[in-house]
């Protein structure tokens, strides 16, 4: 399986959650619920191969209270859906830095064996 196929599998899993539309690659958007798959890094714990850390970054509403509600209402289902494609290890909130400011995002992070 190629990395692009892995990206597509993760995007499809994320997009199965109500309110999430996920792209397998980066897209510049400020629309809440839009998401993208991101390769983070590969650890090589043994001679047989690597363990890849993938992230799905989800754009949150720009109002902080609405962003918190979105996280509370959506992230458990998103983590469960992505759990079919990787071992989910963390869900966190962050800021995506853009040319014209920052954007609140949530990141679902997990690992999967390198193909």
N, C-alpha and C positions, 0 to 999 in steps of 0.2 A: 504494500500500500504506500502511496506517495504522501508527502506532507500536504499537498493540495487536497487529496482525498480525505485525509484526516481533518483538515480544516472544514471541508464540506460536511463531514459527518457531525462535527461539533456544531456547526451553524444550523444544520437541520434539526438536531436535538434541541438547541436553544429556541429555534423558531416554532417548535411544537408547543411552547408555553404561551398562553393568552397574553397579549400586550407586548410580546417580544418579536422583533424582526431582525434576524441576524445575518450578516454577510460573512463569508469565509475569509475576507481580507479587509484591511482598513478602508473605511469610508469616512469622509468628512461630513459630519452631520451634527445638528444640535437638537434633533427630535427625540423626545423621551421615548424609551422603548427600543430605539435602534441599537443594535449591538454589532460587535465585530470580534473575530477570533484573532488572537495574538500569540505567536510563539514567544516564550519567555527565555528558556534555556534548556540545556540537556546536561544531566549529570551522568557520569560514566562510573557507576559503582562497582562494576566488575568487567572482566574481559569479554563477556558475552554480549554486551550492548549497553545502550543508554536508557535513561528514564527521562522523558521529555515533560517539561512543565508548560502547560497551555493555559491561556487566560481567555475568558470571554468578558469583554468590557461592554457594559450597558450604559447608555446615556440616561441620566436621571432628569426629572423635572428640575428646572432652575430654582424654584422656590424650595428652600430647605425643608420646610414642613411637608410639602408634597413629595419631596425626594425620600424622606424617611418613611412616609406611608407606602410609597412605591416599593422600597426595599422590603419593608415588613410584609407586604402583600404578594410580592413576586419572587423574591430570592429563594424561598424554600422550594417552590415548584421548579424554578430554574436549576437549582442545585440538584434536585432529584432527576430532572430530565438529562442534565449533563452527566450524571452518574452512570448513565447507560453507555457512555463513551470514554469516560476517564474516572479516576479516583479523585473525587472532589476533596480538596484539602483546606480550602479557605474561601470565605466570602468577605469582602471588605469594601469600604467606600474610599474614593480617592478623587483627585481633581485632574482632569485632562487639560494640559496647557495648549491653547490654540493661539494663533497670531493675534486675535482680538480679545483675548481674555482666557478665563478658565471655565471649565464645564464640569459639573458634578457627575461622577460615574460610579458604578458599582463594578467590582471585579470578582468573577467566579474563577478560582484557580484550581487546577488539578494536574495529576500526572497520568502518563500513559507510556507504555513501553515504546521505544523507538522501533519503527518499522525498518 
